[in-house]
Amino acid sequence: MIATVGRVLDTSALIDFATQRTRYMEAVVWMHDAYVGSLVIPAPALTAAYAAIPDRARPVLDVLVGLETVVVVSIDQGNAAAIADTLRVAGISAPEAVTAASVVDAALRRRVPIVTGQQFPLRSISADVELDLIP
Amino acid sequence: MNAAPTPVPAPDDEQPQELTSEQQASVKARLRELFGEPPVEMIRLAIQREQQFEEARAAAQ
C-alpha cells in the first residue's frame, strides 16, 4: 500500500467507517498504513460519532481508534484558543460548532484534508481547508 | 500503487514516525478481520483524490 500525507476524520467519516455505509473510509484507512498518527481524529468528533452509531457498530470504531496509524487529539490549553478564534472569525457560536472547529483546526495545523460526508459546516468555518468528500 | 511514500506533515512538536513492518502487518490484519479484502476500487478513488490534492497544492505555490 502507499503512504500519503494524512487525513483528519470528522464525525461523518467516523460514522461512515463504523456503519460501513460506504467503503470509502475503509479505503482511506488502507491507504494510510505507513506512519504513526497519519489519521487524526479530534476527540469531539469521536465523541459525537460514538453517540450517533448503534451499539453493534462501536467495536468497529474501537478497532479504528486502536490502530497505530490513528491519533486522537484533544482540546487542551495548546489549541483551545486557536479553535475559539476559528469559531469567532466564522461568526459561529453554537456549541456543536466546537466539534467542527476542532476538526478544521486539526486539518489546518497539519495541512492535510478532512474526510467528510458533508461540506457544511466545515466549509463555512474555513474556506481554505481541503475536503475529501465521501462519495 | 503508484505514489511515492511521503512523510506525514504534523505540528512542529510531532515528528513523523514510520511503522515497523510488523505494525503495518498488524494494521492490515485487523482491517481484514473487520472487512475482508481491501476495497480496490475505492482505494483507487482515494489515490486519485490524493493526486488531485497534490496537484492543487503544486498549482497554488
N, CA and C atoms of all chains as a GROMACS GRO file, in nm:
protein
  588
    1MET      N    1   0.085  -0.118   0.000
    1MET     CA    2   0.000   0.000   0.000
    1MET      C    3   0.090   0.125   0.000
    2ILE      N    4   0.032   0.242  -0.013
    2ILE     CA    5   0.112   0.363  -0.023
    2ILE      C    6   0.102   0.445   0.104
    3ALA      N    7   0.197   0.535   0.120
    3ALA     CA    8   0.189   0.630   0.230
    3ALA      C    9   0.157   0.766   0.172
    4THR      N   10   0.062   0.835   0.230
    4THR     CA   11   0.026   0.968   0.181
    4THR      C   12   0.032   1.064   0.297
    5VAL      N   13  -0.010   1.187   0.271
    5VAL     CA   14   0.017   1.293   0.368
    5VAL      C   15  -0.074   1.291   0.489
    6GLY      N   16  -0.178   1.214   0.487
    6GLY     CA   17  -0.262   1.204   0.605
    6GLY      C   18  -0.398   1.268   0.586
    7ARG      N   19  -0.485   1.243   0.681
    7ARG     CA   20  -0.621   1.294   0.679
    7ARG      C   21  -0.668   1.321   0.822
    8VAL      N   22  -0.758   1.419   0.833
    8VAL     CA   23  -0.834   1.438   0.954
    8VAL      C   24  -0.973   1.378   0.930
    9LEU      N   25  -1.023   1.304   1.027
    9LEU     CA   26  -1.152   1.237   1.014
    9LEU      C   27  -1.256   1.310   1.099
   10ASP      N   28  -1.367   1.351   1.036
   10ASP     CA   29  -1.472   1.417   1.113
   10ASP      C   30  -1.579   1.316   1.155
   11THR      N   31  -1.683   1.366   1.220
   11THR     CA   32  -1.786   1.276   1.273
   11THR      C   33  -1.850   1.192   1.163
   12SER      N   34  -1.881   1.254   1.050
   12SER     CA   35  -1.947   1.179   0.943
   12SER      C   36  -1.856   1.070   0.888
   13ALA      N   37  -1.726   1.096   0.881
   13ALA     CA   38  -1.632   0.995   0.832
   13ALA      C   39  -1.625   0.878   0.930
   14LEU      N   40  -1.625   0.907   1.059
   14LEU     CA   41  -1.620   0.801   1.160
   14LEU      C   42  -1.747   0.717   1.157
   15ILE      N   43  -1.860   0.783   1.142
   15ILE     CA   44  -1.987   0.710   1.133
   15ILE      C   45  -1.988   0.623   1.008
   16ASP      N   46  -1.937   0.677   0.898
   16ASP     CA   47  -1.931   0.601   0.773
   16ASP      C   48  -1.847   0.475   0.791
   17PHE      N   49  -1.732   0.489   0.857
   17PHE     CA   50  -1.644   0.373   0.881
   17PHE      C   51  -1.713   0.271   0.970
   18ALA      N   52  -1.774   0.318   1.079
   18ALA     CA   53  -1.831   0.226   1.178
   18ALA      C   54  -1.952   0.151   1.125
   19THR      N   55  -2.030   0.219   1.042
   19THR     CA   56  -2.154   0.157   0.992
   19THR      C   57  -2.138   0.098   0.853
   20GLN      N   58  -2.022   0.121   0.790
   20GLN     CA   59  -1.993   0.070   0.656
   20GLN      C   60  -2.099   0.115   0.555
   21ARG      N   61  -2.143   0.240   0.570
   21ARG     CA   62  -2.238   0.295   0.473
   21ARG      C   63  -2.176   0.292   0.333
   22THR      N   64  -2.050   0.332   0.325
   22THR     CA   65  -1.973   0.314   0.202
   22THR      C   66  -1.844   0.243   0.242
   23ARG      N   67  -1.759   0.212   0.144
   23ARG     CA   68  -1.627   0.154   0.176
   23ARG      C   69  -1.516   0.256   0.154
   24TYR      N   70  -1.554   0.384   0.136
   24TYR     CA   71  -1.452   0.485   0.108
   24TYR      C   72  -1.361   0.507   0.230
   25MET      N   73  -1.421   0.517   0.348
   25MET     CA   74  -1.339   0.539   0.467
   25MET      C   75  -1.246   0.420   0.492
   26GLU      N   76  -1.296   0.301   0.465
   26GLU     CA   77  -1.211   0.183   0.479
   26GLU      C   78  -1.090   0.197   0.386
   27ALA      N   79  -1.117   0.245   0.262
   27ALA     CA   80  -1.009   0.264   0.165
   27ALA      C   81  -0.908   0.367   0.216
   28VAL      N   82  -0.957   0.474   0.276
   28VAL     CA   83  -0.868   0.578   0.331
   28VAL      C   84  -0.778   0.518   0.439
   29VAL      N   85  -0.834   0.432   0.522
   29VAL     CA   86  -0.754   0.369   0.629
   29VAL      C   87  -0.652   0.273   0.568
   30TRP      N   88  -0.691   0.198   0.467
   30TRP     CA   89  -0.595   0.110   0.399
   30TRP      C   90  -0.480   0.191   0.340
   31MET      N   91  -0.511   0.307   0.284
   31MET     CA   92  -0.408   0.390   0.219
   31MET      C   93  -0.304   0.441   0.318
   32HIS      N   94  -0.350   0.471   0.438
   32HIS     CA   95  -0.260   0.536   0.535
   32HIS      C   96  -0.212   0.432   0.635
   33ASP      N   97  -0.120   0.349   0.588
   33ASP     CA   98  -0.078   0.235   0.670
   33ASP      C   99   0.071   0.240   0.707
   34ALA      N  100   0.136   0.354   0.683
   34ALA     CA  101   0.282   0.354   0.696
   34ALA      C  102   0.335   0.441   0.810
   35TYR      N  103   0.258   0.538   0.856
   35TYR     CA  104   0.312   0.631   0.956
   35TYR      C  105   0.222   0.637   1.081
   36VAL      N  106   0.287   0.649   1.194
   36VAL     CA  107   0.214   0.666   1.319
   36VAL      C  108   0.136   0.797   1.314
   37GLY      N  109   0.010   0.790   1.345
   37GLY     CA  110  -0.070   0.911   1.357
   37GLY      C  111  -0.102   0.983   1.229
   38SER      N  112  -0.102   0.915   1.115
   38SER     CA  113  -0.134   0.984   0.990
   38SER      C  114  -0.284   1.006   0.973
   39LEU      N  115  -0.365   0.936   1.052
   39LEU     CA  116  -0.509   0.961   1.055
   39LEU      C  117  -0.542   1.026   1.189
   40VAL      N  118  -0.593   1.149   1.180
   40VAL     CA  119  -0.612   1.230   1.300
   40VAL      C  120  -0.761   1.240   1.332
   41ILE      N  121  -0.797   1.208   1.455
   41ILE     CA  122  -0.937   1.216   1.498
   41ILE      C  123  -0.946   1.314   1.615
   42PRO      N  124  -1.008   1.431   1.594
   42PRO     CA  125  -1.031   1.520   1.708
   42PRO      C  126  -1.130   1.454   1.805
   43ALA      N  127  -1.099   1.460   1.934
   43ALA     CA  128  -1.181   1.391   2.034
   43ALA      C  129  -1.329   1.431   2.030
   44PRO      N  130  -1.362   1.558   2.006
   44PRO     CA  131  -1.507   1.590   1.999
   44PRO      C  132  -1.577   1.516   1.884
   45ALA      N  133  -1.508   1.497   1.773
   45ALA     CA  134  -1.568   1.424   1.660
   45ALA      C  135  -1.588   1.277   1.697
   46LEU      N  136  -1.490   1.221   1.770
   46LEU     CA  137  -1.502   1.081   1.813
   46LEU      C  138  -1.619   1.065   1.909
   47THR      N  139  -1.633   1.158   2.002
   47THR     CA  140  -1.743   1.152   2.098
   47THR      C  141  -1.878   1.158   2.026
   48ALA      N  142  -1.889   1.251   1.931
   48ALA     CA  143  -2.015   1.266   1.857
   48ALA      C  144  -2.045   1.141   1.775
   49ALA      N  145  -1.941   1.079   1.721
   49ALA     CA  146  -1.962   0.957   1.642
   49ALA      C  147  -2.009   0.842   1.730
   50TYR      N  148  -1.944   0.823   1.846
   50TYR     CA  149  -1.988   0.717   1.937
   50TYR      C  150  -2.134   0.737   1.977
   51ALA      N  151  -2.173   0.863   1.994
   51ALA     CA  152  -2.311   0.890   2.034
   51ALA      C  153  -2.411   0.861   1.923
   52ALA      N  154  -2.364   0.865   1.800
   52ALA     CA  155  -2.455   0.854   1.685
   52ALA      C  156  -2.470   0.713   1.632
   53ILE      N  157  -2.376   0.626   1.660
   53ILE     CA  158  -2.380   0.492   1.598
   53ILE      C  159  -2.450   0.392   1.689
   54PRO      N  160  -2.506   0.287   1.630
   54PRO     CA  161  -2.568   0.182   1.711
   54PRO      C  162  -2.462   0.105   1.790
   55ASP      N  163  -2.505   0.042   1.899
   55ASP     CA  164  -2.411  -0.030   1.985
   55ASP      C  165  -2.330  -0.134   1.908
   56ARG      N  166  -2.392  -0.200   1.810
   56ARG     CA  167  -2.322  -0.306   1.738
   56ARG      C  168  -2.205  -0.251   1.655
   57ALA      N  169  -2.207  -0.121   1.627
   57ALA     CA  170  -2.100  -0.061   1.546
   57ALA      C  171  -1.984  -0.010   1.632
   58ARG      N  172  -2.004  -0.003   1.762
   58ARG     CA  173  -1.898   0.051   1.849
   58ARG      C  174  -1.767  -0.028   1.840
   59PRO      N  175  -1.773  -0.161   1.838
   59PRO     CA  176  -1.645  -0.234   1.829
   59PRO      C  177  -1.565  -0.200   1.704
   60VAL      N  178  -1.633  -0.165   1.596
   60VAL     CA  179  -1.563  -0.128   1.473
   60VAL      C  180  -1.485   0.002   1.495
   61LEU      N  181  -1.550   0.097   1.560
   61LEU     CA  182  -1.482   0.223   1.589
   61LEU      C  183  -1.368   0.201   1.690
   62ASP      N  184  -1.390   0.109   1.783
   62ASP     CA  185  -1.284   0.077   1.880
   62ASP      C  186  -1.158   0.028   1.808
   63VAL      N  187  -1.177  -0.055   1.705
   63VAL     CA  188  -1.062  -0.107   1.630
   63VAL      C  189  -0.990   0.008   1.560
   64LEU      N  190  -1.067   0.097   1.497
   64LEU     CA  191  -1.004   0.210   1.426
   64LEU      C  192  -0.919   0.293   1.522
   65VAL      N  193  -0.975   0.325   1.636
   65VAL     CA  194  -0.904   0.410   1.733
   65VAL      C  195  -0.778   0.340   1.784
   66GLY      N  196  -0.779   0.208   1.784
   66GLY     CA  197  -0.664   0.133   1.834
   66GLY      C  198  -0.552   0.113   1.735
   67LEU      N  199  -0.572   0.152   1.608
   67LEU     CA  200  -0.467   0.134   1.507
   67LEU      C  201  -0.351   0.230   1.534
   68GLU      N  202  -0.230   0.183   1.506
   68GLU     CA  203  -0.112   0.266   1.527
   68GLU      C  204  -0.110   0.386   1.434
   69THR      N  205  -0.181   0.380   1.325
   69THR     CA  206  -0.185   0.490   1.229
   69THR      C  207  -0.282   0.601   1.269
   70VAL      N  208  -0.354   0.580   1.378
   70VAL     CA  209  -0.457   0.675   1.421
   70VAL      C  210  -0.412   0.745   1.548
   71VAL      N  211  -0.436   0.876   1.553
   71VAL     CA  212  -0.411   0.952   1.676
   71VAL      C  213  -0.537   1.032   1.707
   72VAL      N  214  -0.578   1.029   1.833
   72VAL     CA  215  -0.691   1.110   1.878
   72VAL      C  216  -0.634   1.234   1.946
   73VAL      N  217  -0.677   1.351   1.900
   73VAL     CA  218  -0.625   1.476   1.958
   73VAL      C  219  -0.734   1.544   2.039
   74SER      N  220  -0.696   1.594   2.154
   74SER     CA  221  -0.789   1.656   2.248
   74SER      C  222  -0.790   1.807   2.228
   75ILE      N  223  -0.891   1.870   2.286
   75ILE     CA  224  -0.886   2.015   2.304
   75ILE      C  225  -0.817   2.039   2.437
   76ASP      N  226  -0.708   2.113   2.432
   76ASP     CA  227  -0.635   2.141   2.556
   76ASP      C  228  -0.584   2.285   2.551
   77GLN      N  229  -0.498   2.319   2.645
   77GLN     CA  230  -0.453   2.458   2.652
   77GLN      C  231  -0.369   2.497   2.530
   78GLY      N  232  -0.320   2.398   2.458
   78GLY     CA  233  -0.238   2.427   2.342
   78GLY      C  234  -0.316   2.465   2.217
   79ASN      N  235  -0.443   2.425   2.209
   79ASN     CA  236  -0.518   2.455   2.087
   79ASN      C  237  -0.655   2.518   2.114
   80ALA      N  238  -0.695   2.529   2.240
   80ALA     CA  239  -0.829   2.581   2.271
   80ALA      C  240  -0.848   2.724   2.217
   81ALA      N  241  -0.748   2.807   2.235
   81ALA     CA  242  -0.763   2.946   2.191
   81ALA      C  243  -0.772   2.954   2.038
   82ALA      N  244  -0.692   2.870   1.970
   82ALA     CA  245  -0.695   2.871   1.823
   82ALA      C  246  -0.830   2.823   1.771
   83ILE      N  247  -0.886   2.721   1.834
   83ILE     CA  248  -1.017   2.671   1.792
   83ILE      C  249  -1.124   2.778   1.817
   84ALA      N  250  -1.114   2.844   1.931
   84ALA     CA  251  -1.209   2.952   1.960
   84ALA      C  252  -1.196   3.066   1.858
   85ASP      N  253  -1.073   3.098   1.820
   85ASP     CA  254  -1.052   3.203   1.720
   85ASP      C  255  -1.114   3.163   1.586
   86THR      N  256  -1.100   3.035   1.551
   86THR     CA  257  -1.160   2.986   1.426
   86THR      C  258  -1.310   3.007   1.428
   87LEU      N  259  -1.372   2.977   1.541
   87LEU     CA  260  -1.517   2.996   1.555
   87LEU      C  261  -1.554   3.143   1.549
   88ARG      N  262  -1.474   3.226   1.615
   88ARG     CA  263  -1.506   3.369   1.621
   88ARG      C  264  -1.496   3.431   1.482
   89VAL      N  265  -1.392   3.397   1.410
   89VAL     CA  266  -1.376   3.450   1.274
   89VAL      C  267  -1.493   3.409   1.186
   90ALA      N  268  -1.541   3.284   1.206
   90ALA     CA  269  -1.652   3.235   1.125
   90ALA      C  270  -1.786   3.290   1.174
   91GLY      N  271  -1.787   3.354   1.291
   91GLY     CA  272  -1.911   3.410   1.342
   91GLY      C  273  -2.008   3.305   1.392
   92ILE      N  274  -1.953   3.193   1.438
   92ILE     CA  275  -2.038   3.081   1.481
   92ILE      C  276  -2.023   3.064   1.631
   93SER      N  277  -2.137   3.048   1.700
   93SER     CA  278  -2.129   3.034   1.845
   93SER      C  279  -2.200   2.909   1.897
   94ALA      N  280  -2.266   2.835   1.812
   94ALA     CA  281  -2.337   2.716   1.859
   94ALA      C  282  -2.239   2.615   1.918
   95PRO      N  283  -2.275   2.553   2.031
   95PRO     CA  284  -2.183   2.458   2.095
   95PRO      C  285  -2.140   2.344   2.002
   96GLU      N  286  -2.232   2.296   1.916
   96GLU     CA  287  -2.195   2.185   1.827
   96GLU      C  288  -2.082   2.224   1.734
   97ALA      N  289  -2.069   2.355   1.710
   97ALA     CA  290  -1.966   2.400   1.618
   97ALA      C  291  -1.826   2.378   1.672
   98VAL      N  292  -1.813   2.358   1.803
   98VAL     CA  293  -1.681   2.330   1.860
   98VAL      C  294  -1.624   2.203   1.798
   99THR      N  295  -1.710   2.105   1.776
   99THR     CA  296  -1.664   1.981   1.713
   99THR      C  297  -1.610   2.010   1.574
  100ALA      N  298  -1.688   2.084   1.494
  100ALA     CA  299  -1.644   2.114   1.358
  100ALA      C  300  -1.518   2.200   1.359
  101ALA      N  301  -1.512   2.295   1.450
  101ALA     CA  302  -1.393   2.382   1.456
  101ALA      C  303  -1.269   2.304   1.498
  102SER      N  304  -1.285   2.206   1.586
  102SER     CA  305  -1.170   2.125   1.627
  102SER      C  306  -1.120   2.041   1.510
  103VAL      N  307  -1.212   1.998   1.424
  103VAL     CA  308  -1.173   1.922   1.304
  103VAL      C  309  -1.097   2.013   1.207
  104VAL      N  310  -1.152   2.132   1.184
  104VAL     CA  311  -1.087   2.227   1.093
  104VAL      C  312  -0.949   2.265   1.146
  105ASP      N  313  -0.940   2.292   1.275
  105ASP     CA  314  -0.812   2.330   1.335
  105ASP      C  315  -0.708   2.219   1.317
  106ALA      N  316  -0.750   2.094   1.341
  106ALA     CA  317  -0.657   1.982   1.326
  106ALA      C  318  -0.606   1.971   1.183
  107ALA      N  319  -0.694   1.995   1.086
  107ALA     CA  320  -0.655   1.985   0.945
  107ALA      C  321  -0.563   2.099   0.904
  108LEU      N  322  -0.594   2.220   0.948
  108LEU     CA  323  -0.511   2.334   0.910
  108LEU      C  324  -0.373   2.326   0.975
  109ARG      N  325  -0.368   2.279   1.100
  109ARG     CA  326  -0.238   2.267   1.167
  109ARG      C  327  -0.146   2.170   1.094
  110ARG      N  328  -0.206   2.063   1.041
  110ARG     CA  329  -0.124   1.958   0.978
  110ARG      C  330  -0.118   1.972   0.826
  111ARG      N  331  -0.195   2.066   0.772
  111ARG     CA  332  -0.200   2.086   0.627
  111ARG      C  333  -0.241   1.959   0.556
  112VAL      N  334  -0.346   1.894   0.605
  112VAL     CA  335  -0.399   1.774   0.542
  112VAL      C  336  -0.549   1.790   0.522
  113PRO      N  337  -0.608   1.715   0.427
  113PRO     CA  338  -0.752   1.724   0.403
  113PRO      C  339  -0.834   1.657   0.514
  114ILE      N  340  -0.962   1.694   0.518
  114ILE     CA  341  -1.059   1.631   0.608
  114ILE      C  342  -1.142   1.533   0.526
  115VAL      N  343  -1.156   1.410   0.573
  115VAL     CA  344  -1.252   1.318   0.512
  115VAL      C  345  -1.387   1.344   0.576
  116THR      N  346  -1.489   1.372   0.494
  116THR     CA  347  -1.620   1.406   0.548
  116THR      C  348  -1.730   1.369   0.449
  117GLY      N  349  -1.847   1.346   0.502
  117GLY     CA  350  -1.962   1.321   0.416
  117GLY      C  351  -2.043   1.446   0.389
  118GLN      N  352  -2.005   1.557   0.454
  118GLN     CA  353  -2.084   1.679   0.436
  118GLN      C  354  -1.993   1.803   0.442
  119GLN      N  355  -2.011   1.890   0.345
  119GLN     CA  356  -1.926   2.009   0.336
  119GLN      C  357  -1.950   2.107   0.450
  120PHE      N  358  -2.073   2.116   0.493
  120PHE     CA  359  -2.109   2.216   0.593
  120PHE      C  360  -2.132   2.148   0.728
  121PRO      N  361  -2.085   2.209   0.836
  121PRO     CA  362  -2.039   2.347   0.847
  121PRO      C  363  -1.889   2.367   0.824
  122LEU      N  364  -1.816   2.262   0.785
  122LEU     CA  365  -1.671   2.277   0.773
  122LEU      C  366  -1.635   2.389   0.676
  123ARG      N  367  -1.700   2.390   0.560
  123ARG     CA  368  -1.666   2.491   0.459
  123ARG      C  369  -1.703   2.631   0.506
  124SER      N  370  -1.811   2.644   0.583
  124SER     CA  371  -1.849   2.776   0.632
  124SER      C  372  -1.753   2.825   0.741
  125ILE      N  373  -1.686   2.731   0.808
  125ILE     CA  374  -1.588   2.770   0.910
  125ILE      C  375  -1.457   2.812   0.846
  126SER      N  376  -1.418   2.741   0.739
  126SER     CA  377  -1.292   2.776   0.671
  126SER      C  378  -1.306   2.754   0.521
  127ALA      N  379  -1.277   2.858   0.446
  127ALA     CA  380  -1.279   2.846   0.300
  127ALA      C  381  -1.152   2.779   0.250
  128ASP      N  382  -1.050   2.773   0.335
  128ASP     CA  383  -0.919   2.723   0.291
  128ASP      C  384  -0.900   2.574   0.315
  129VAL      N  385  -0.974   2.515   0.407
  129VAL     CA  386  -0.948   2.376   0.443
  129VAL      C  387  -0.984   2.284   0.326
  130GLU      N  388  -0.901   2.181   0.306
  130GLU     CA  389  -0.925   2.085   0.198
  130GLU      C  390  -1.023   1.978   0.245
  131LEU      N  391  -1.122   1.947   0.162
  131LEU     CA  392  -1.223   1.847   0.197
  131LEU      C  393  -1.212   1.727   0.102
  132ASP      N  394  -1.206   1.608   0.159
  132ASP     CA  395  -1.205   1.482   0.084
  132ASP      C  396  -1.343   1.420   0.105
  133LEU      N  397  -1.435   1.450   0.013
  133LEU     CA  398  -1.575   1.413   0.033
  133LEU      C  399  -1.600   1.264   0.008
  134ILE      N  400  -1.667   1.199   0.100
  134ILE     CA  401  -1.704   1.059   0.083
  134ILE      C  402  -1.806   1.049  -0.030
  135PRO      N  403  -1.780   0.964  -0.130
  135PRO     CA  404  -1.872   0.957  -0.245
  135PRO      C  405  -2.006   0.893  -0.209
  136MET      N  406   0.023   0.023  -0.668
  136MET     CA  407   0.002   0.156  -0.616
  136MET      C  408   0.117   0.244  -0.663
  137ASN      N  409   0.089   0.369  -0.698
  137ASN     CA  410   0.188   0.442  -0.774
  137ASN      C  411   0.237   0.572  -0.710
  138ALA      N  412   0.202   0.600  -0.588
  138ALA     CA  413   0.250   0.722  -0.526
  138ALA      C  414   0.370   0.692  -0.438
  139ALA      N  415   0.467   0.784  -0.439
  139ALA     CA  416   0.586   0.764  -0.357
  139ALA      C  417   0.554   0.792  -0.211
  140PRO      N  418   0.619   0.720  -0.121
  140PRO     CA  419   0.597   0.747   0.021
  140PRO      C  420   0.635   0.890   0.056
  141THR      N  421   0.551   0.954   0.133
  141THR     CA  422   0.574   1.092   0.173
  141THR      C  423   0.560   1.103   0.324
  142PRO      N  424   0.655   1.167   0.390
  142PRO     CA  425   0.641   1.184   0.534
  142PRO      C  426   0.512   1.257   0.569
  143VAL      N  427   0.454   1.222   0.678
  143VAL     CA  428   0.330   1.284   0.721
  143VAL      C  429   0.357   1.418   0.784
  144PRO      N  430   0.300   1.527   0.732
  144PRO     CA  431   0.319   1.655   0.798
  144PRO      C  432   0.249   1.656   0.932
  145ALA      N  433   0.307   1.721   1.028
  145ALA     CA  434   0.250   1.725   1.162
  145ALA      C  435   0.293   1.854   1.227
  146PRO      N  436   0.228   1.892   1.334
  146PRO     CA  437   0.275   2.011   1.406
  146PRO      C  438   0.422   1.997   1.440
  147ASP      N  439   0.485   2.111   1.466
  147ASP     CA  440   0.630   2.115   1.482
  147ASP      C  441   0.681   2.022   1.593
  148ASP      N  442   0.596   2.000   1.693
  148ASP     CA  443   0.642   1.919   1.805
  148ASP      C  444   0.615   1.770   1.784
  149GLU      N  445   0.565   1.733   1.666
  149GLU     CA  446   0.538   1.592   1.639
  149GLU      C  447   0.618   1.549   1.517
  150GLN      N  448   0.706   1.453   1.535
  150GLN     CA  449   0.787   1.402   1.424
  150GLN      C  450   0.720   1.279   1.362
  151PRO      N  451   0.714   1.273   1.227
  151PRO     CA  452   0.658   1.154   1.163
  151PRO      C  453   0.740   1.031   1.200
  152GLN      N  454   0.672   0.927   1.234
  152GLN     CA  455   0.740   0.804   1.274
  152GLN      C  456   0.684   0.690   1.192
  153GLU      N  457   0.772   0.618   1.123
  153GLU     CA  458   0.726   0.511   1.035
  153GLU      C  459   0.693   0.386   1.116
  154LEU      N  460   0.584   0.320   1.077
  154LEU     CA  461   0.550   0.194   1.142
  154LEU      C  462   0.651   0.086   1.103
  155THR      N  463   0.677  -0.007   1.195
  155THR     CA  464   0.757  -0.122   1.158
  155THR      C  465   0.676  -0.212   1.066
  156SER      N  466   0.744  -0.301   0.997
  156SER     CA  467   0.672  -0.392   0.909
  156SER      C  468   0.574  -0.479   0.987
  157GLU      N  469   0.610  -0.512   1.111
  157GLU     CA  470   0.519  -0.591   1.194
  157GLU      C  471   0.394  -0.510   1.229
  158GLN      N  472   0.414  -0.382   1.259
  158GLN     CA  473   0.299  -0.298   1.291
  158GLN      C  474   0.208  -0.280   1.169
  159GLN      N  475   0.271  -0.260   1.051
  159GLN     CA  476   0.191  -0.248   0.929
  159GLN      C  477   0.111  -0.375   0.904
  160ALA      N  478   0.175  -0.488   0.924
  160ALA     CA  479   0.105  -0.616   0.904
  160ALA      C  480  -0.010  -0.630   1.003
  161SER      N  481   0.012  -0.582   1.124
  161SER     CA  482  -0.092  -0.589   1.227
  161SER      C  483  -0.212  -0.502   1.189
  162VAL      N  484  -0.184  -0.381   1.138
  162VAL     CA  485  -0.293  -0.292   1.095
  162VAL      C  486  -0.374  -0.360   0.984
  163LYS      N  487  -0.304  -0.416   0.887
  163LYS     CA  488  -0.373  -0.481   0.775
  163LYS      C  489  -0.454  -0.601   0.822
  164ALA      N  490  -0.398  -0.676   0.916
  164ALA     CA  491  -0.468  -0.794   0.967
  164ALA      C  492  -0.598  -0.754   1.037
  165ARG      N  493  -0.591  -0.645   1.114
  165ARG     CA  494  -0.712  -0.602   1.184
  165ARG      C  495  -0.818  -0.550   1.086
  166LEU      N  496  -0.774  -0.483   0.979
  166LEU     CA  497  -0.870  -0.437   0.879
  166LEU      C  498  -0.933  -0.555   0.806
  167ARG      N  499  -0.850  -0.656   0.774
  167ARG     CA  500  -0.904  -0.775   0.706
  167ARG      C  501  -1.003  -0.848   0.797
  168GLU      N  502  -0.972  -0.851   0.925
  168GLU     CA  503  -1.061  -0.919   1.019
  168GLU      C  504  -1.197  -0.849   1.024
  169LEU      N  505  -1.194  -0.717   1.014
  169LEU     CA  506  -1.318  -0.640   1.018
  169LEU      C  507  -1.397  -0.650   0.888
  170PHE      N  508  -1.327  -0.630   0.775
  170PHE     CA  509  -1.396  -0.604   0.649
  170PHE      C  510  -1.365  -0.702   0.537
  171GLY      N  511  -1.269  -0.792   0.558
  171GLY     CA  512  -1.229  -0.879   0.449
  171GLY      C  513  -1.123  -0.814   0.361
  172GLU      N  514  -1.120  -0.848   0.236
  172GLU     CA  515  -1.017  -0.797   0.145
  172GLU      C  516  -1.034  -0.647   0.121
  173PRO      N  517  -0.924  -0.577   0.086
  173PRO     CA  518  -0.932  -0.431   0.065
  173PRO      C  519  -1.026  -0.395  -0.050
  174PRO      N  520  -1.097  -0.282  -0.038
  174PRO     CA  521  -1.187  -0.236  -0.144
  174PRO      C  522  -1.107  -0.167  -0.255
  175VAL      N  523  -1.067  -0.244  -0.354
  175VAL     CA  524  -0.971  -0.198  -0.455
  175VAL      C  525  -1.021  -0.074  -0.529
  176GLU      N  526  -1.146  -0.074  -0.571
  176GLU     CA  527  -1.197   0.040  -0.648
  176GLU      C  528  -1.198   0.167  -0.564
  177MET      N  529  -1.238   0.154  -0.440
  177MET     CA  530  -1.241   0.271  -0.353
  177MET      C  531  -1.100   0.320  -0.322
  178ILE      N  532  -1.006   0.228  -0.308
  178ILE     CA  533  -0.867   0.269  -0.286
  178ILE      C  534  -0.815   0.345  -0.408
  179ARG      N  535  -0.855   0.298  -0.526
  179ARG     CA  536  -0.816   0.368  -0.649
  179ARG      C  537  -0.871   0.512  -0.646
  180LEU      N  538  -0.996   0.526  -0.605
  180LEU     CA  539  -1.057   0.659  -0.597
  180LEU      C  540  -0.984   0.745  -0.494
  181ALA      N  541  -0.951   0.686  -0.381
  181ALA     CA  542  -0.880   0.761  -0.277
  181ALA      C  543  -0.743   0.806  -0.326
  182ILE      N  544  -0.676   0.724  -0.405
  182ILE     CA  545  -0.546   0.762  -0.461
  182ILE      C  546  -0.562   0.876  -0.561
  183GLN      N  547  -0.669   0.870  -0.641
  183GLN     CA  548  -0.697   0.980  -0.735
  183GLN      C  549  -0.718   1.111  -0.658
  184ARG      N  550  -0.793   1.103  -0.549
  184ARG     CA  551  -0.817   1.222  -0.468
  184ARG      C  552  -0.684   1.278  -0.416
  185GLU      N  553  -0.597   1.188  -0.369
  185GLU     CA  554  -0.469   1.230  -0.316
  185GLU      C  555  -0.389   1.305  -0.423
  186GLN      N  556  -0.391   1.250  -0.544
  186GLN     CA  557  -0.318   1.315  -0.654
  186GLN      C  558  -0.377   1.451  -0.686
  187GLN      N  559  -0.511   1.463  -0.677
  187GLN     CA  560  -0.576   1.592  -0.702
  187GLN      C  561  -0.536   1.695  -0.597
  188PHE      N  562  -0.529   1.651  -0.472
  188PHE     CA  563  -0.486   1.744  -0.366
  188PHE      C  564  -0.342   1.789  -0.392
  189GLU      N  565  -0.257   1.695  -0.430
  189GLU     CA  566  -0.116   1.728  -0.456
  189GLU      C  567  -0.106   1.828  -0.572
  190GLU      N  568  -0.184   1.805  -0.678
  190GLU     CA  569  -0.180   1.895  -0.794
  190GLU      C  570  -0.229   2.034  -0.756
  191ALA      N  571  -0.334   2.040  -0.674
  191ALA     CA  572  -0.388   2.169  -0.633
  191ALA      C  573  -0.286   2.246  -0.549
  192ARG      N  574  -0.214   2.172  -0.463
  192ARG     CA  575  -0.112   2.238  -0.381
  192ARG      C  576   0.002   2.290  -0.467
  193ALA      N  577   0.042   2.208  -0.565
  193ALA     CA  578   0.151   2.250  -0.653
  193ALA      C  579   0.110   2.373  -0.733
  194ALA      N  580  -0.014   2.376  -0.779
  194ALA     CA  581  -0.062   2.489  -0.858
  194ALA      C  582  -0.072   2.616  -0.773
  195ALA      N  583  -0.100   2.599  -0.645
  195ALA     CA  584  -0.116   2.714  -0.556
  195ALA      C  585   0.017   2.777  -0.516
  196GLN      N  586   0.127   2.702  -0.535
  196GLN     CA  587   0.258   2.754  -0.493
  196GLN      C  588   0.319   2.847  -0.597
   0.00000   0.00000   0.00000
